[in-house]
């Protein structure tokens, strides 16, 4: 089982994200280097559809979100984690 972290973007995401982008990338690289973060990215329209990331554990997804500069600084308006049963790896 994997765990998908969904982000909903704040109304002014395009204006706010650049200020925290480098810190956000550094954070996800830490999780990727440990093998806990498998994929991350925005949907085609991040303002409307947000973004998602796939983690190996629910704990790592929660730890990431709780300390992500995008969450801490209001670039993300809300987040949630859903367990995901992958069918094809």
Secondary structure, DSSP 4 states (H G I P E B T S, - for coil): -EEEEEEEEPTTHHHHHHHHHHHHHHHHHHHHHTT-EEEEEE-SSHHHH-EEEEESSHHHHHHHHHH-HHHHTTSEEEEEEEEE--S--
